[in-house]
Amino acid sequence: MHTFQVNSRINENSILSIKLPKEWAEKDVNVV
């Protein structure tokens, strides 16, 4: 369930994710 929402958010916030710090990106990748 969480993976689904996270995936949608990453897809929509893909550009924002790149601007976000590396720590955030690492956490996002771990969630996937």
N, C-alpha and C positions, 0 to 999 in steps of 0.2 A: 504493500500500500504506500509506504513512504517512498520507496524507490520510484513509483509512478510520479508522484508529485515532484520529487527532486528532479527527475528527468525532464519534466515539462518546464520546470523553473530554469534549469540549466540551458535548455534549448532556447527559451525566450530571453534569458539573461546571459546568453553566451558572450555577448560583447561586454556586459558588465563584469562577468566572471574574469575576463582577461584583465580588466582594470583593477579588480580586487587584488588584495595581497596574496602572496603565494600560500600563506597559511590557509586561506579560504579555499583556494583551488585544491590544495592537498586534501582538505576535509571533504570537499565535493567528490573528488575522485574516489576517496575511501568509501563514501556512501554508495556510489554506483556499484 
